[in-house]
């Protein structure tokens, strides 16, 4: 699989973070940012940083927030030719986040009515799809009908010529009932080569309510590989040959946003390069841990050399 070209499709936005802890934004708060963000953007940035030939199809506003993202992604080696710059006045998407005392987060989003809320299959996007060998899908990219159709079109074209698909549900509970979302999720799962759920997401598509039963059910359904992300409890890979585990990496958590996306970007990028599963899982687990040590969802993306150094430092 070495040399395969990776594509993802979906939202690119900025994140602006309150520097105080509390419940939401009903009073004035000091803020920091803007930070480049969006789950697909974080994923693809980490994939490029780990060495993958990686591209993204998205849309940003003709504004400073759009430029923040374009500049970061391009600097980190991402092919941004499939990112359209809106000329209709639509702004770049945004997310304001404030952490509560218990570590949970309160968000205010502007995505649906932003530039990335109306993606289209442009000639530039067509060209990116035509040269891609693998597509990574985030569940959020299936939550809007127009965007979902673009994603399914890209999947169909890439799979038709022997390409592969990885799928991370990455779903916030509040969007699970979006019209058509469940059907789109099921359609993508049926074509998935590597499934990357986090925690309880392992049960999204199973009758089983225990981990072993859910894994067995998904493998029996025909999904070749499952990578279960457990956050600060490590990660596991499952396939027909058995199970491989990666131990937790102990860090001081500064900002958990983007950790799962960095894990996924590292794992898929290494998997496409033919890296053995155990090694890919070890480094992906490190990428997720490294991500939480930096404020800002994309600030913790790291190269392979940086991840090796990070792991050595934790061994003392």
C-alpha positions in Angstrom: 0.0 0.0 0.0 3.1 2.3 0.1 2.7 5.5 -1.9 -1.1 5.5 -1.7 -2.8 8.9 -1.9 -5.2 9.8 0.9 -8.3 12.0 0.7 -10.8 13.2 3.2 -13.9 15.4 2.7 -15.6 17.7 5.2 -15.5 20.8 7.4 -12.6 23.2 7.8 -13.2 25.8 10.5 -11.5 27.8 13.2 -11.8 27.2 16.9 -11.8 30.0 19.5 -11.3 28.9 23.1 -12.3 30.6 26.3 -9.4 30.8 28.7 -11.7 30.5 31.8 -13.7 27.4 32.8 -17.4 27.4 33.2 -20.7 26.5 31.5 -21.0 28.3 28.1 -20.9 31.8 26.9 -23.6 33.8 28.7 -21.2 36.3 29.9 -18.1 37.9 28.4 -15.0 35.7 28.4 -11.4 36.2 27.5 -10.6 34.1 24.4 -7.6 32.6 22.6 -7.4 31.7 18.9 -8.3 31.4 16.1 -6.9 27.8 15.8 -7.2 25.8 12.6 -9.8 23.1 13.2 -12.5 20.8 11.8 -12.2 17.0 12.4 -11.3 16.2 8.7 -8.8 19.0 8.7 -7.1 17.9 11.9 -7.0 14.3 10.6 -5.5 15.2 7.2 -3.0 17.5 8.8 -1.7 14.7 11.1 -1.7 12.3 8.2 0.5 14.6 6.2 2.8 15.3 9.1 3.3 11.5 9.5 4.4 11.4 5.9 1.2 10.5 3.9 0.4 12.1 0.6 -2.8 13.7 1.9 -5.5 15.9 0.4 -8.8 17.4 1.6 -12.0 18.6 -0.2 -13.6 21.5 1.6 -14.7 25.1 1.4 -13.6 28.2 3.3 -14.6 31.8 3.3 -12.6 34.5 1.6 -11.4 35.8 5.0 -8.7 35.6 7.5 -10.1 32.5 9.2 -10.0 30.7 5.8 -6.4 31.8 5.3 -5.4 30.6 8.8 -6.5 27.1 7.7 -5.1 27.1 4.2 -1.7 28.4 5.3 -1.4 25.7 8.1 -2.5 22.8 6.0 -0.3 23.8 3.1 2.7 24.3 5.4 2.2 20.8 6.8 2.2 19.2 3.4 -1.5 18.8 2.7 -2.8 19.1 -0.8 -5.3 22.0 -0.5 -6.2 22.3 -4.2 -9.6 20.8 -3.4 -10.5 23.5 -0.9 -12.7 26.1 -2.6 -12.6 29.7 -1.5 -16.1 31.0 -1.3 -16.8 34.2 -3.4 -20.4 34.5 -2.3 -19.7 36.1 1.1 -20.1 32.9 3.1 -17.7 32.9 6.1 -15.3 30.2 7.2 -16.9 28.0 9.8 -16.2 28.5 13.5 -16.6 26.8 16.8 -16.4 28.6 20.2 -15.5 26.3 23.0 -15.4 26.6 26.8 -14.3 23.9 29.1 -16.4 23.1 32.2 -14.7 22.2 35.5 -15.4 18.5 34.9 -13.5 18.5 31.6 -16.6 18.5 29.4 -17.1 21.2 26.8 -19.7 23.7 25.8 -19.7 24.6 22.1 -21.2 27.4 19.9 -20.9 26.3 16.3 -21.3 28.1 13.0 -20.9 25.3 10.4 -24.2 24.7 8.7 -24.5 28.3 7.4 -20.7 28.7 6.7 -18.8 28.2 3.6 -18.1 24.5 4.3 -21.9 24.0 4.8 -22.4 24.1 1.0 -19.7 21.9 -0.6 -20.0 21.2 -4.3 -18.3 18.8 -6.7 -16.1 21.4 -8.3 -13.6 20.6 -11.2 -10.8 20.9 -8.6 -12.5 18.4 -6.3 -13.1 16.0 -9.2 -9.3 16.2 -10.0 -8.4 15.4 -6.4 -10.8 12.4 -6.3 -9.4 11.1 -9.6 -5.9 10.9 -8.2 -6.8 9.4 -4.7 -6.4 5.8 -3.7 -7.9 5.9 -0.2 -10.7 8.0 1.4 -11.2 8.6 5.1 -14.7 9.5 6.1 -15.8 11.3 9.3 -19.4 10.8 10.5 -19.9 14.6 10.6 -19.4 14.7 6.9 -22.5 12.6 6.4 -24.8 14.9 8.5 -25.8 17.3 5.7 -27.5 15.9 2.6 -25.4 17.7 0.0 -22.1 17.0 1.7 -23.1 13.4 2.3 -23.8 12.9 -1.5 -20.4 14.3 -2.3 -18.8 11.9 0.1 -20.7 8.9 -1.2 -19.7 9.9 -4.8 -16.1 10.1 -3.9 -16.3 6.7 -2.1 -17.9 5.1 -5.1 -15.3 6.3 -7.5 -12.3 5.4 -5.3 -13.6 2.0 -4.4 -14.5 1.2 -8.0 -10.9 1.4 -9.0 -9.7 -0.8 -6.1 -9.2 1.9 -3.5 -9.8 1.6 0.2 -11.9 3.3 2.8 -11.4 4.1 6.5 -14.3 5.3 8.6 -14.4 7.2 11.9 -18.0 7.8 13.2 -16.8 10.9 15.2 -20.5 11.8 16.0 -21.8 14.2 18.5 -25.0 12.8 20.2 -27.0 15.9 19.1 -26.7 15.1 15.4 -27.4 11.4 15.5 -31.0 11.9 14.5 -30.3 14.2 11.5 -32.4 13.2 8.5 -30.8 10.4 6.4 -27.7 10.2 8.7 -28.3 6.6 9.9 -28.8 5.3 6.3 -25.6 7.1 5.2 -23.6 5.7 8.1 -24.8 2.2 7.3 -23.9 2.6 3.6 -20.4 3.7 4.5 -19.8 1.0 7.0 -20.7 -1.7 4.4 -17.7 -0.4 2.3 -15.3 0.2 5.1 -11.8 -1.4 5.2 -10.7 0.1 8.5 -13.3 1.1 11.2 -12.0 3.6 13.8 -14.6 4.1 16.6 -13.9 5.8 19.9 -15.2 4.3 23.1 -19.0 3.7 23.0 -19.1 4.2 19.2 -18.1 0.6 18.9 -21.8 -0.2 19.7 -23.3 2.2 17.1 -23.8 -0.6 14.6 -24.1 -3.7 16.8 -26.7 -5.5 18.8 -24.0 -6.6 21.2 -23.5 -4.4 24.2 -20.1 -5.8 25.3 -16.8 -5.0 23.5 -15.9 -8.5 22.6 -19.3 -9.2 21.2 -19.4 -6.0 19.2 -16.0 -6.7 17.7 -17.0 -10.2 16.7 -20.3 -8.9 15.2 -18.5 -6.2 13.1 -15.8 -8.7 11.9 -18.6 -11.2 11.0 -20.3 -8.4 9.0 -17.2 -8.2 6.8 -15.2 -5.3 8.2 -11.6 -6.4 7.8 -10.0 -4.2 10.5 -11.3 -2.4 13.6 -9.2 0.1 15.6 -10.8 1.0 18.9 -9.7 4.3 20.4 -9.9 4.4 24.2 -8.3 7.8 24.9 -6.2 7.7 28.1 -6.8 3.9 28.2 -4.8 3.1 25.1 -6.1 1.5 21.9 -6.7 -1.9 20.3 -6.6 -3.3 16.7 -8.8 -6.3 15.8 -8.9 -8.4 12.6 -9.4 -12.1 11.7 -5.9 -12.9 13.0 -6.6 -11.6 16.5 -5.9 -8.5 18.7 -3.1 -6.0 19.1 -3.0 -3.5 22.0 -1.2 -0.2 22.6 -0.7 0.8 26.2 -1.8 4.2 27.5 0.6 7.1 27.4 0.4 9.2 30.5 0.4 13.0 29.9 -0.9 16.2 31.4 -4.1 17.0 29.4 -4.3 20.6 28.2 -6.9 20.3 25.4 -8.5 17.0 24.3 -10.1 18.4 21.1 -8.6 16.7 18.1 -6.9 13.8 19.9 -9.0 11.1 18.1 -8.5 12.8 14.8 -4.7 12.9 15.3 -4.8 9.3 16.3 -6.7 8.4 13.1 -4.5 10.5 10.8 -1.4 8.9 12.2 -2.8 5.3 12.0 -4.3 5.6 8.5 -1.2 7.4 7.1 1.1 4.6 8.5 -1.3 1.9 7.5 -1.3 3.1 3.9 2.5 3.1 3.9 2.5 -0.5 4.9 3.7 0.0 8.4 3.1 -3.2 10.6 -0.1 -2.9 12.6 1.6 -3.0 16.0 4.0 -0.1 15.0 1.2 1.9 13.4 -1.0 1.5 16.6 1.9 2.5 18.9 2.6 5.7 17.0 -1.1 6.5 16.5 -1.6 6.1 20.2 1.3 8.5 20.8 -0.2 11.0 18.3 -3.4 11.1 20.3 -1.6 11.6 23.5 0.7 14.2 22.1 -2.3 16.1 20.7 -3.8 16.7 24.2 -0.6 18.4 25.5 -1.2 21.4 23.3 -3.9 24.1 23.4 -5.7 24.2 20.0 -7.0 21.1 18.1 -4.4 21.0 15.4 -1.4 22.3 17.5 -0.5 18.9 18.7 -0.1 17.2 15.3 3.4 15.7 15.1 5.9 14.1 12.8 7.1 10.5 13.3 10.4 11.7 14.7 8.6 14.0 17.1 6.4 11.1 18.3 9.4 8.8 18.8 11.0 11.5 20.9 7.8 12.1 22.8 7.6 8.4 23.7 11.2 8.1 24.7 10.8 11.1 27.1 7.9 9.3 28.8 10.0 6.2 29.3 12.5 8.3 31.3 
